[in-house]
Amino acid sequence: MSDLLRSDFRAMQLRHLDEAERHVAEGERHIAEQEERIVGLARLGHDLAEAKKLLENFYECQVLHIQHRNRIRRELERQVA
């Protein structure tokens, strides 16, 4: 691969890493907000089943976001090595 293509590929991966980092941060925010909602709903005596299902979905998505971010990081590290 030419140096120019390699440079373009790295720039693309860095953009993908930025996006993946944003997804992880947004996921953390969604989880924290949902946990707070659940506490509030519980305090008011509401049924928590749907709220807890949504929180579980957020946890599962967060695992995927972190795995994706980590794959991009590993690929970038391999390029430097």
VENGI-V380612 format. One record per backbone hydrogen bond with DSSP energy under -0.5 kcal/mol. CO is the residue of the C=O (numbers start at 0). NH is the residue of the N-H. E is the energy in kcal/mol with one decimal. If there is no record, write none. Layout:
# VENGI-V380612
{{CO NH E} {CO NH E}}
This chain:
# VENGI-V380612
{{1 5 -2.7} {2 6 -2.4} {3 7 -2.5} {4 8 -2.7} {5 9 -2.4} {6 10 -2.3} {7 11 -2.2} {8 12 -2.4} {9 13 -2.5} {10 14 -2.0} {11 15 -2.3} {12 16 -2.5} {13 17 -2.3} {14 18 -2.2} {15 19 -2.6} {16 20 -2.8} {17 21 -2.0} {18 22 -2.3} {19 23 -2.2} {20 24 -2.4} {21 25 -2.9} {22 26 -2.5} {23 27 -2.3} {24 28 -2.0} {25 29 -2.9} {26 30 -2.5} {27 31 -2.4} {28 32 -2.6} {29 33 -2.5} {30 34 -2.6} {31 35 -2.0} {32 36 -2.3} {33 37 -2.5} {34 38 -1.9} {35 39 -2.4} {36 40 -3.1} {37 41 -2.7} {38 42 -2.3} {39 43 -1.4} {40 45 -2.6} {41 44 -1.4} {47 51 -2.8} {48 52 -2.0} {49 53 -2.4} {50 54 -2.0} {51 55 -2.4} {52 56 -2.1} {53 57 -2.3} {54 58 -2.5} {55 59 -2.4} {56 60 -2.7} {57 61 -2.4} {58 62 -2.0} {59 63 -1.6} {60 64 -2.7} {61 65 -2.7} {62 66 -2.5} {63 67 -2.5} {64 68 -2.6} {65 69 -2.6} {66 70 -2.1} {67 71 -2.1} {68 72 -2.4} {69 73 -2.5} {70 74 -2.3} {71 75 -2.4} {72 76 -2.5} {73 77 -2.3} {74 78 -1.6} {75 79 -1.3} {76 80 -2.0}}
